Amino acid sequence: MFIEMKNVEFIYGYKTPFEKKALENINLSITNGEFIGIIGKTGSGKSTLVQLMNGLLVPQIGDVVVDGINTKDKKRAKEIRKRVGLVFQYPEYQLFEETVYKDIAFGPQNLGFSEDEVKRRVKEVCELLEIPQQLLEKSPFELSGGQKRRVAIAGILAMDPECIILDEPTAGLDMRGRKRIFSIIERLHKEAKKTIILISHSLEDVAMLCDRVIILNKGKIHFDGSKHQAFENVNLLEKSGLLPPDILYLQHRLKLKGFKIDRFEYSIEKV
Ligand code: ADP
């Protein structure tokens, strides 16, 4: 088991007058190599959940164990960050170095790798993320929106984590940018065999990409199972507040797409 969450509860502003319970009774096991989609309305606890998974947040109740290391063990925080990379929403806001190279190199340098190893890693992730070499000496602020996003993701991948968590990685990108990011994520999963956890508000993206779906609702796990079960069950989606008005139309489109591109494996008879 790679990530294990046992009876986890997380409260913001703990022991202050502003306490806000964000998650409760969370029990989850994530195995190496899974591709998991996390969906849920705004405020349902998605971002809190993933920050608990790499130890950025630590639960007040329960335990989060990553590859055998309890996230409460502060001395081992670096080891956890090395294993679980978290790409925040709009990660480009966190670019801060003078050059693209320095930004991508920051993570592995911080982990203590030699300069040669850092160079090798930067080169490798740039190839994967289609970041041309001539951009490396530019300021990140000179780049286009899609390029900035890819540079920010490269900074996380350069640490070579076994598990990559992405919080709405395509937010604000155009269709071309979205396709590019999704094809990179698919390669990370299929070719590099990474464990991927993807937060998305798009049911369609989750249905296309992920195998397992976790639905959060009001800080609790409302559903955890296969995407087939999740998307077949209109009641389930409706109760989680996830239904666009025309869910049947959406389901229909997903099925058709699956049939056409042979990725979403509904049987066409059901349409
Ligand atoms: P989501 O990612 O699904 O939108 P979040 O994990 O961001 O949900 O938030 C879960 C709950 O915790 C929400 O009610 C939100 O208002 C609250 N929350 C999130 N961050 C903070 C914070 N820094 N301080 C207080 N409450 C917070």
py3Dmol code that shows the C-alpha trace and the ligand (Angstrom):
import py3Dmol

protein = """\
ATOM      1  CA  MET A   1       0.000   0.000   0.000  1.00  0.00           C
ATOM      2  CA  PHE A   2       1.473   3.338  -0.941  1.00  0.00           C
ATOM      3  CA  ILE A   3      -0.783   5.832   0.851  1.00  0.00           C
ATOM      4  CA  GLU A   4      -2.992   4.787   3.724  1.00  0.00           C
ATOM      5  CA  MET A   5      -5.404   7.132   5.524  1.00  0.00           C
ATOM      6  CA  LYS A   6      -6.980   5.823   8.699  1.00  0.00           C
ATOM      7  CA  ASN A   7      -9.945   7.560  10.399  1.00  0.00           C
ATOM      8  CA  VAL A   8      -8.592  10.929   9.330  1.00  0.00           C
ATOM      9  CA  GLU A   9     -10.141  14.167  10.461  1.00  0.00           C
ATOM     10  CA  PHE A  10      -8.797  17.605   9.596  1.00  0.00           C
ATOM     11  CA  ILE A  11      -9.876  20.868  11.181  1.00  0.00           C
ATOM     12  CA  TYR A  12      -8.688  24.313  10.062  1.00  0.00           C
ATOM     13  CA  GLY A  13      -8.064  26.792  12.874  1.00  0.00           C
ATOM     14  CA  TYR A  14      -7.917  23.915  15.376  1.00  0.00           C
ATOM     15  CA  LYS A  15      -8.551  25.058  18.958  1.00  0.00           C
ATOM     16  CA  THR A  16      -9.358  28.598  17.869  1.00  0.00           C
ATOM     17  CA  PRO A  17     -12.791  30.228  17.705  1.00  0.00           C
ATOM     18  CA  PHE A  18     -12.595  29.793  13.908  1.00  0.00           C
ATOM     19  CA  GLU A  19     -12.509  25.997  13.827  1.00  0.00           C
ATOM     20  CA  LYS A  20     -13.710  24.564  10.536  1.00  0.00           C
ATOM     21  CA  LYS A  21     -13.895  20.826  10.055  1.00  0.00           C
ATOM     22  CA  ALA A  22     -12.798  20.165   6.473  1.00  0.00           C
ATOM     23  CA  LEU A  23     -12.606  16.351   6.496  1.00  0.00           C
ATOM     24  CA  GLU A  24     -13.885  13.586   8.732  1.00  0.00           C
ATOM     25  CA  ASN A  25     -13.826   9.828   8.904  1.00  0.00           C
ATOM     26  CA  ILE A  26     -11.537   9.434   5.892  1.00  0.00           C
ATOM     27  CA  ASN A  27     -10.361   5.885   5.237  1.00  0.00           C
ATOM     28  CA  LEU A  28      -8.439   5.299   2.039  1.00  0.00           C
ATOM     29  CA  SER A  29      -5.831   2.958   0.636  1.00  0.00           C
ATOM     30  CA  ILE A  30      -3.934   3.877  -2.487  1.00  0.00           C
ATOM     31  CA  THR A  31      -1.730   1.320  -4.213  1.00  0.00           C
ATOM     32  CA  ASN A  32       1.259   1.944  -6.474  1.00  0.00           C
ATOM     33  CA  GLY A  33       0.320   2.429 -10.091  1.00  0.00           C
ATOM     34  CA  GLU A  34      -3.290   3.517  -9.580  1.00  0.00           C
ATOM     35  CA  PHE A  35      -4.881   6.387 -11.525  1.00  0.00           C
ATOM     36  CA  ILE A  36      -7.444   8.024  -9.267  1.00  0.00           C
ATOM     37  CA  GLY A  37      -9.787  10.902  -9.977  1.00  0.00           C
ATOM     38  CA  ILE A  38     -11.060  12.990  -7.061  1.00  0.00           C
ATOM     39  CA  ILE A  39     -14.249  14.890  -7.687  1.00  0.00           C
ATOM     40  CA  GLY A  40     -16.604  16.892  -5.515  1.00  0.00           C
ATOM     41  CA  LYS A  41     -18.164  20.319  -5.263  1.00  0.00           C
ATOM     42  CA  THR A  42     -16.091  23.358  -4.261  1.00  0.00           C
ATOM     43  CA  GLY A  43     -15.485  23.178  -0.514  1.00  0.00           C
ATOM     44  CA  SER A  44     -16.004  19.402  -0.327  1.00  0.00           C
ATOM     45  CA  GLY A  45     -12.416  18.905   0.919  1.00  0.00           C
ATOM     46  CA  LYS A  46     -10.461  17.871  -2.211  1.00  0.00           C
ATOM     47  CA  SER A  47      -7.474  20.215  -1.750  1.00  0.00           C
ATOM     48  CA  THR A  48      -7.291  19.463   1.965  1.00  0.00           C
ATOM     49  CA  LEU A  49      -7.293  15.727   1.221  1.00  0.00           C
ATOM     50  CA  VAL A  50      -4.367  15.907  -1.186  1.00  0.00           C
ATOM     51  CA  GLN A  51      -2.340  18.189   1.078  1.00  0.00           C
ATOM     52  CA  LEU A  52      -2.714  15.533   3.774  1.00  0.00           C
ATOM     53  CA  MET A  53      -1.357  12.968   1.331  1.00  0.00           C
ATOM     54  CA  ASN A  54       2.056  14.612   1.045  1.00  0.00           C
ATOM     55  CA  GLY A  55       2.320  15.807   4.613  1.00  0.00           C
ATOM     56  CA  LEU A  56       1.812  19.507   3.931  1.00  0.00           C
ATOM     57  CA  LEU A  57      -1.101  19.206   6.342  1.00  0.00           C
ATOM     58  CA  VAL A  58      -1.162  16.772   9.234  1.00  0.00           C
ATOM     59  CA  PRO A  59      -4.460  15.448  10.628  1.00  0.00           C
ATOM     60  CA  GLN A  60      -5.511  16.228  14.198  1.00  0.00           C
ATOM     61  CA  ILE A  61      -7.206  12.836  14.370  1.00  0.00           C
ATOM     62  CA  GLY A  62      -6.167   9.624  12.580  1.00  0.00           C
ATOM     63  CA  ASP A  63      -3.068   8.824  10.573  1.00  0.00           C
ATOM     64  CA  VAL A  64      -1.730   9.264   7.075  1.00  0.00           C
ATOM     65  CA  VAL A  65       1.020   6.814   6.182  1.00  0.00           C
ATOM     66  CA  VAL A  66       3.039   7.220   2.978  1.00  0.00           C
ATOM     67  CA  ASP A  67       5.185   4.277   1.989  1.00  0.00           C
ATOM     68  CA  GLY A  68       5.439   3.276   5.652  1.00  0.00           C
ATOM     69  CA  ILE A  69       6.177   6.807   6.932  1.00  0.00           C
ATOM     70  CA  ASN A  70       3.620   8.531   9.156  1.00  0.00           C
ATOM     71  CA  THR A  71       3.205  12.162   8.062  1.00  0.00           C
ATOM     72  CA  LYS A  72       3.240  13.135  11.753  1.00  0.00           C
ATOM     73  CA  ASP A  73       6.959  12.287  11.775  1.00  0.00           C
ATOM     74  CA  LYS A  74       8.205  15.794  10.950  1.00  0.00           C
ATOM     75  CA  LYS A  75      11.816  14.643  10.666  1.00  0.00           C
ATOM     76  CA  ARG A  76      10.878  12.578   7.641  1.00  0.00           C
ATOM     77  CA  ALA A  77       8.861  15.263   5.846  1.00  0.00           C
ATOM     78  CA  LYS A  78      11.457  15.542   3.059  1.00  0.00           C
ATOM     79  CA  GLU A  79      11.285  11.813   2.382  1.00  0.00           C
ATOM     80  CA  ILE A  80       7.532  12.102   1.958  1.00  0.00           C
ATOM     81  CA  ARG A  81       7.781  15.110  -0.407  1.00  0.00           C
ATOM     82  CA  LYS A  82      10.288  13.121  -2.441  1.00  0.00           C
ATOM     83  CA  ARG A  83       7.785  10.304  -2.868  1.00  0.00           C
ATOM     84  CA  VAL A  84       4.607  12.338  -3.374  1.00  0.00           C
ATOM     85  CA  GLY A  85       4.745  15.369  -5.670  1.00  0.00           C
ATOM     86  CA  LEU A  86       1.869  17.826  -5.421  1.00  0.00           C
ATOM     87  CA  VAL A  87       1.090  20.178  -8.293  1.00  0.00           C
ATOM     88  CA  PHE A  88      -1.127  22.938  -6.896  1.00  0.00           C
ATOM     89  CA  GLN A  89      -3.867  24.700  -8.751  1.00  0.00           C
ATOM     90  CA  TYR A  90      -2.346  27.452 -10.922  1.00  0.00           C
ATOM     91  CA  PRO A  91       1.165  26.240 -10.021  1.00  0.00           C
ATOM     92  CA  GLU A  92       2.735  28.944 -12.191  1.00  0.00           C
ATOM     93  CA  TYR A  93       2.003  31.457  -9.406  1.00  0.00           C
ATOM     94  CA  GLN A  94       4.778  29.737  -7.502  1.00  0.00           C
ATOM     95  CA  LEU A  95       7.462  30.290 -10.131  1.00  0.00           C
ATOM     96  CA  PHE A  96       9.963  32.658  -8.598  1.00  0.00           C
ATOM     97  CA  GLU A  97      13.463  32.068  -9.986  1.00  0.00           C
ATOM     98  CA  GLU A  98      15.205  34.267 -12.575  1.00  0.00           C
ATOM     99  CA  THR A  99      15.328  31.533 -15.188  1.00  0.00           C
ATOM    100  CA  VAL A 100      13.248  28.566 -16.233  1.00  0.00           C
ATOM    101  CA  TYR A 101      16.250  26.270 -15.608  1.00  0.00           C
ATOM    102  CA  LYS A 102      16.640  27.470 -12.026  1.00  0.00           C
ATOM    103  CA  ASP A 103      12.958  27.024 -11.359  1.00  0.00           C
ATOM    104  CA  ILE A 104      12.881  23.431 -12.588  1.00  0.00           C
ATOM    105  CA  ALA A 105      16.188  22.649 -10.842  1.00  0.00           C
ATOM    106  CA  PHE A 106      15.068  24.057  -7.473  1.00  0.00           C
ATOM    107  CA  GLY A 107      13.298  20.888  -6.241  1.00  0.00           C
ATOM    108  CA  PRO A 108      16.030  18.327  -7.030  1.00  0.00           C
ATOM    109  CA  GLN A 109      18.735  20.725  -5.770  1.00  0.00           C
ATOM    110  CA  ASN A 110      16.835  21.007  -2.531  1.00  0.00           C
ATOM    111  CA  LEU A 111      16.725  17.230  -2.253  1.00  0.00           C
ATOM    112  CA  GLY A 112      20.533  17.267  -2.389  1.00  0.00           C
ATOM    113  CA  PHE A 113      21.257  15.799  -5.826  1.00  0.00           C
ATOM    114  CA  SER A 114      24.579  16.568  -7.547  1.00  0.00           C
ATOM    115  CA  GLU A 115      24.645  19.321 -10.177  1.00  0.00           C
ATOM    116  CA  ASP A 116      25.138  16.711 -12.945  1.00  0.00           C
ATOM    117  CA  GLU A 117      22.146  14.721 -11.738  1.00  0.00           C
ATOM    118  CA  VAL A 118      20.069  17.918 -11.516  1.00  0.00           C
ATOM    119  CA  LYS A 119      21.038  18.799 -15.113  1.00  0.00           C
ATOM    120  CA  ARG A 120      20.103  15.325 -16.292  1.00  0.00           C
ATOM    121  CA  ARG A 121      16.724  15.532 -14.567  1.00  0.00           C
ATOM    122  CA  VAL A 122      15.939  18.976 -15.952  1.00  0.00           C
ATOM    123  CA  LYS A 123      16.760  17.751 -19.465  1.00  0.00           C
ATOM    124  CA  GLU A 124      14.598  14.662 -19.045  1.00  0.00           C
ATOM    125  CA  VAL A 125      11.512  16.489 -17.768  1.00  0.00           C
ATOM    126  CA  CYS A 126      11.870  19.175 -20.442  1.00  0.00           C
ATOM    127  CA  GLU A 127      11.713  16.481 -23.100  1.00  0.00           C
ATOM    128  CA  LEU A 128       8.643  14.925 -21.510  1.00  0.00           C
ATOM    129  CA  LEU A 129       6.880  18.261 -21.094  1.00  0.00           C
ATOM    130  CA  GLU A 130       7.909  19.615 -24.496  1.00  0.00           C
ATOM    131  CA  ILE A 131       9.803  22.577 -23.046  1.00  0.00           C
ATOM    132  CA  PRO A 132      12.344  23.648 -25.702  1.00  0.00           C
ATOM    133  CA  GLN A 133      15.978  24.037 -24.556  1.00  0.00           C
ATOM    134  CA  GLN A 134      16.068  27.669 -25.692  1.00  0.00           C
ATOM    135  CA  LEU A 135      13.476  28.549 -23.030  1.00  0.00           C
ATOM    136  CA  LEU A 136      15.717  27.417 -20.193  1.00  0.00           C
ATOM    137  CA  GLU A 137      17.631  30.680 -19.888  1.00  0.00           C
ATOM    138  CA  LYS A 138      14.526  32.871 -20.181  1.00  0.00           C
ATOM    139  CA  SER A 139      12.646  34.338 -17.260  1.00  0.00           C
ATOM    140  CA  PRO A 140       9.538  32.253 -16.491  1.00  0.00           C
ATOM    141  CA  PHE A 141       7.552  35.475 -16.748  1.00  0.00           C
ATOM    142  CA  GLU A 142       8.300  35.762 -20.472  1.00  0.00           C
ATOM    143  CA  LEU A 143       6.508  32.490 -21.224  1.00  0.00           C
ATOM    144  CA  SER A 144       2.976  31.852 -22.443  1.00  0.00           C
ATOM    145  CA  GLY A 145       0.347  30.570 -20.007  1.00  0.00           C
ATOM    146  CA  GLY A 146       0.636  26.975 -21.208  1.00  0.00           C
ATOM    147  CA  GLN A 147       4.455  27.077 -21.096  1.00  0.00           C
ATOM    148  CA  LYS A 148       4.440  28.470 -17.551  1.00  0.00           C
ATOM    149  CA  ARG A 149       2.112  25.694 -16.446  1.00  0.00           C
ATOM    150  CA  ARG A 150       4.385  23.050 -17.984  1.00  0.00           C
ATOM    151  CA  VAL A 151       7.476  24.588 -16.362  1.00  0.00           C
ATOM    152  CA  ALA A 152       5.752  24.542 -12.960  1.00  0.00           C
ATOM    153  CA  ILE A 153       4.784  20.884 -13.429  1.00  0.00           C
ATOM    154  CA  ALA A 154       8.350  20.123 -14.587  1.00  0.00           C
ATOM    155  CA  GLY A 155       9.660  21.446 -11.265  1.00  0.00           C
ATOM    156  CA  ILE A 156       7.672  18.774  -9.423  1.00  0.00           C
ATOM    157  CA  LEU A 157       8.470  15.968 -11.883  1.00  0.00           C
ATOM    158  CA  ALA A 158      12.200  16.750 -11.683  1.00  0.00           C
ATOM    159  CA  MET A 159      12.082  15.405  -8.115  1.00  0.00           C
ATOM    160  CA  ASP A 160      10.957  12.122  -9.683  1.00  0.00           C
ATOM    161  CA  PRO A 161       8.170  11.341  -7.195  1.00  0.00           C
ATOM    162  CA  GLU A 162       6.548   7.910  -7.337  1.00  0.00           C
ATOM    163  CA  CYS A 163       3.131   9.481  -6.908  1.00  0.00           C
ATOM    164  CA  ILE A 164       2.011  12.680  -8.616  1.00  0.00           C
ATOM    165  CA  ILE A 165      -1.004  14.595  -7.399  1.00  0.00           C
ATOM    166  CA  LEU A 166      -2.419  17.276  -9.657  1.00  0.00           C
ATOM    167  CA  ASP A 167      -5.041  19.755  -8.445  1.00  0.00           C
ATOM    168  CA  GLU A 168      -7.015  20.931 -11.497  1.00  0.00           C
ATOM    169  CA  PRO A 169      -3.929  20.911 -13.750  1.00  0.00           C
ATOM    170  CA  THR A 170      -5.744  22.239 -16.801  1.00  0.00           C
ATOM    171  CA  ALA A 171      -7.678  25.083 -15.132  1.00  0.00           C
ATOM    172  CA  GLY A 172      -7.651  28.164 -17.329  1.00  0.00           C
ATOM    173  CA  LEU A 173      -5.916  26.501 -20.297  1.00  0.00           C
ATOM    174  CA  ASP A 174      -7.342  26.377 -23.800  1.00  0.00           C
ATOM    175  CA  MET A 175      -8.245  23.113 -25.511  1.00  0.00           C
ATOM    176  CA  ARG A 176      -4.769  22.649 -26.974  1.00  0.00           C
ATOM    177  CA  GLY A 177      -3.083  23.260 -23.605  1.00  0.00           C
ATOM    178  CA  ARG A 178      -5.475  20.852 -21.888  1.00  0.00           C
ATOM    179  CA  LYS A 179      -4.861  18.093 -24.407  1.00  0.00           C
ATOM    180  CA  ARG A 180      -1.121  18.506 -24.003  1.00  0.00           C
ATOM    181  CA  ILE A 181      -1.256  18.252 -20.215  1.00  0.00           C
ATOM    182  CA  PHE A 182      -3.556  15.240 -20.312  1.00  0.00           C
ATOM    183  CA  SER A 183      -1.386  13.401 -22.798  1.00  0.00           C
ATOM    184  CA  ILE A 184       1.643  14.041 -20.537  1.00  0.00           C
ATOM    185  CA  ILE A 185      -0.280  12.725 -17.515  1.00  0.00           C
ATOM    186  CA  GLU A 186      -1.280   9.615 -19.453  1.00  0.00           C
ATOM    187  CA  ARG A 187       2.350   8.982 -20.405  1.00  0.00           C
ATOM    188  CA  LEU A 188       3.472   9.406 -16.810  1.00  0.00           C
ATOM    189  CA  HIS A 189       0.959   6.773 -15.822  1.00  0.00           C
ATOM    190  CA  LYS A 190       1.370   4.308 -18.677  1.00  0.00           C
ATOM    191  CA  GLU A 191       5.057   4.631 -19.533  1.00  0.00           C
ATOM    192  CA  ALA A 192       6.690   5.830 -16.329  1.00  0.00           C
ATOM    193  CA  LYS A 193       4.221   3.749 -14.221  1.00  0.00           C
ATOM    194  CA  LYS A 194       3.575   6.625 -11.832  1.00  0.00           C
ATOM    195  CA  THR A 195       0.694   6.651  -9.391  1.00  0.00           C
ATOM    196  CA  ILE A 196      -1.532   9.547 -10.434  1.00  0.00           C
ATOM    197  CA  ILE A 197      -4.143  11.360  -8.368  1.00  0.00           C
ATOM    198  CA  LEU A 198      -6.073  13.949 -10.301  1.00  0.00           C
ATOM    199  CA  ILE A 199      -8.495  16.496  -8.880  1.00  0.00           C
ATOM    200  CA  SER A 200     -10.850  17.734 -11.522  1.00  0.00           C
ATOM    201  CA  HIS A 201     -14.190  19.467 -11.655  1.00  0.00           C
ATOM    202  CA  SER A 202     -14.711  17.904 -15.060  1.00  0.00           C
ATOM    203  CA  LEU A 203     -16.558  14.614 -14.832  1.00  0.00           C
ATOM    204  CA  GLU A 204     -15.733  14.077 -18.454  1.00  0.00           C
ATOM    205  CA  ASP A 205     -11.951  14.364 -17.942  1.00  0.00           C
ATOM    206  CA  VAL A 206     -12.061  12.018 -14.969  1.00  0.00           C
ATOM    207  CA  ALA A 207     -14.158   9.530 -16.900  1.00  0.00           C
ATOM    208  CA  MET A 208     -11.729   9.594 -19.803  1.00  0.00           C
ATOM    209  CA  LEU A 209      -8.530   9.264 -17.826  1.00  0.00           C
ATOM    210  CA  CYS A 210      -8.950   7.626 -14.431  1.00  0.00           C
ATOM    211  CA  ASP A 211      -9.714   4.068 -13.351  1.00  0.00           C
ATOM    212  CA  ARG A 212     -10.883   4.722  -9.821  1.00  0.00           C
ATOM    213  CA  VAL A 213     -13.047   7.617  -8.690  1.00  0.00           C
ATOM    214  CA  ILE A 214     -13.360   9.129  -5.229  1.00  0.00           C
ATOM    215  CA  ILE A 215     -16.286  11.468  -4.693  1.00  0.00           C
ATOM    216  CA  LEU A 216     -16.090  13.835  -1.740  1.00  0.00           C
ATOM    217  CA  ASN A 217     -19.141  15.491  -0.295  1.00  0.00           C
ATOM    218  CA  LYS A 218     -19.125  17.812   2.723  1.00  0.00           C
ATOM    219  CA  GLY A 219     -15.788  16.522   3.966  1.00  0.00           C
ATOM    220  CA  LYS A 220     -16.651  12.833   3.706  1.00  0.00           C
ATOM    221  CA  ILE A 221     -16.000  10.126   1.168  1.00  0.00           C
ATOM    222  CA  HIS A 222     -19.290   9.711  -0.563  1.00  0.00           C
ATOM    223  CA  PHE A 223     -18.084   7.125  -3.054  1.00  0.00           C
ATOM    224  CA  ASP A 224     -14.886   5.219  -3.768  1.00  0.00           C
ATOM    225  CA  GLY A 225     -14.931   2.735  -6.612  1.00  0.00           C
ATOM    226  CA  SER A 226     -14.603   2.197 -10.323  1.00  0.00           C
ATOM    227  CA  LYS A 227     -15.442   4.970 -12.755  1.00  0.00           C
ATOM    228  CA  HIS A 228     -18.072   2.730 -14.287  1.00  0.00           C
ATOM    229  CA  GLN A 229     -19.989   2.486 -11.029  1.00  0.00           C
ATOM    230  CA  ALA A 230     -19.533   6.195 -10.413  1.00  0.00           C
ATOM    231  CA  PHE A 231     -20.784   7.460 -13.729  1.00  0.00           C
ATOM    232  CA  GLU A 232     -23.549   4.947 -14.182  1.00  0.00           C
ATOM    233  CA  ASN A 233     -25.162   6.018 -10.951  1.00  0.00           C
ATOM    234  CA  VAL A 234     -27.093   9.212 -11.576  1.00  0.00           C
ATOM    235  CA  ASN A 235     -28.420   9.221  -7.995  1.00  0.00           C
ATOM    236  CA  LEU A 236     -24.925   9.094  -6.592  1.00  0.00           C
ATOM    237  CA  LEU A 237     -23.739  12.016  -8.673  1.00  0.00           C
ATOM    238  CA  GLU A 238     -26.897  13.949  -7.925  1.00  0.00           C
ATOM    239  CA  LYS A 239     -26.555  13.447  -4.169  1.00  0.00           C
ATOM    240  CA  SER A 240     -22.974  14.723  -4.331  1.00  0.00           C
ATOM    241  CA  GLY A 241     -24.220  17.887  -6.004  1.00  0.00           C
ATOM    242  CA  LEU A 242     -22.233  17.039  -9.097  1.00  0.00           C
ATOM    243  CA  LEU A 243     -24.935  16.880 -11.673  1.00  0.00           C
ATOM    244  CA  PRO A 244     -24.954  19.288 -14.510  1.00  0.00           C
ATOM    245  CA  PRO A 245     -28.591  19.815 -15.501  1.00  0.00           C
ATOM    246  CA  ASP A 246     -28.273  17.474 -18.399  1.00  0.00           C
ATOM    247  CA  ILE A 247     -26.426  14.543 -16.884  1.00  0.00           C
ATOM    248  CA  LEU A 248     -28.120  12.044 -19.135  1.00  0.00           C
ATOM    249  CA  TYR A 249     -26.766  13.934 -22.086  1.00  0.00           C
ATOM    250  CA  LEU A 250     -23.304  13.937 -20.516  1.00  0.00           C
ATOM    251  CA  GLN A 251     -23.477  10.207 -19.836  1.00  0.00           C
ATOM    252  CA  HIS A 252     -24.608   9.646 -23.369  1.00  0.00           C
ATOM    253  CA  ARG A 253     -21.658  11.631 -24.716  1.00  0.00           C
ATOM    254  CA  LEU A 254     -19.201   9.812 -22.492  1.00  0.00           C
ATOM    255  CA  LYS A 255     -20.492   6.496 -23.704  1.00  0.00           C
ATOM    256  CA  LEU A 256     -20.297   7.573 -27.296  1.00  0.00           C
ATOM    257  CA  LYS A 257     -16.792   8.878 -26.819  1.00  0.00           C
ATOM    258  CA  GLY A 258     -15.752   5.688 -25.108  1.00  0.00           C
ATOM    259  CA  PHE A 259     -17.119   3.699 -27.932  1.00  0.00           C
ATOM    260  CA  LYS A 260     -15.373   5.804 -30.526  1.00  0.00           C
ATOM    261  CA  ILE A 261     -11.950   6.061 -28.955  1.00  0.00           C
ATOM    262  CA  ASP A 262     -12.129   2.821 -27.036  1.00  0.00           C
ATOM    263  CA  ARG A 263     -11.042   4.254 -23.712  1.00  0.00           C
ATOM    264  CA  PHE A 264     -14.234   4.603 -21.737  1.00  0.00           C
ATOM    265  CA  GLU A 265     -15.351   1.045 -21.803  1.00  0.00           C
ATOM    266  CA  TYR A 266     -19.088   1.233 -21.561  1.00  0.00           C
ATOM    267  CA  SER A 267     -20.856  -1.234 -23.725  1.00  0.00           C
ATOM    268  CA  ILE A 268     -22.645   0.593 -26.471  1.00  0.00           C
ATOM    269  CA  GLU A 269     -25.823  -1.445 -25.943  1.00  0.00           C
ATOM    270  CA  LYS A 270     -26.495   0.592 -22.836  1.00  0.00           C
ATOM    271  CA  VAL A 271     -26.724   3.844 -24.786  1.00  0.00           C
TER     272      VAL A 271
END
"""
ligand_1 = """\
27
ADP
P -12.161 21.884 -2.247
O -10.735 21.672 -2.649
O -13.024 20.679 -2.505
O -12.760 23.129 -2.808
P -11.063 22.544 0.362
O -10.277 21.382 0.824
O -10.332 23.717 -0.205
O -12.198 22.034 -0.638
O -11.943 23.087 1.575
C -12.685 22.256 2.460
C -13.322 23.124 3.530
O -12.322 23.704 4.350
C -14.155 24.267 2.972
O -15.276 24.451 3.807
C -13.226 25.452 3.069
O -13.937 26.643 3.233
C -12.418 25.124 4.308
N -11.046 25.671 4.212
C -10.141 25.441 3.240
N -8.985 26.077 3.487
C -9.163 26.723 4.659
C -8.342 27.574 5.477
N -7.079 27.866 5.131
N -8.884 28.069 6.614
C -10.146 27.771 6.988
N -10.979 26.983 6.280
C -10.503 26.463 5.139
"""
view = py3Dmol.view(width=600, height=400)
view.addModel(protein, "pdb")
view.setStyle({"model": 0}, {"cartoon": {"style": "trace"}})
view.addModel(ligand_1, "xyz")
view.setStyle({"model": 1}, {"stick": {}})
view.zoomTo()
view.show()
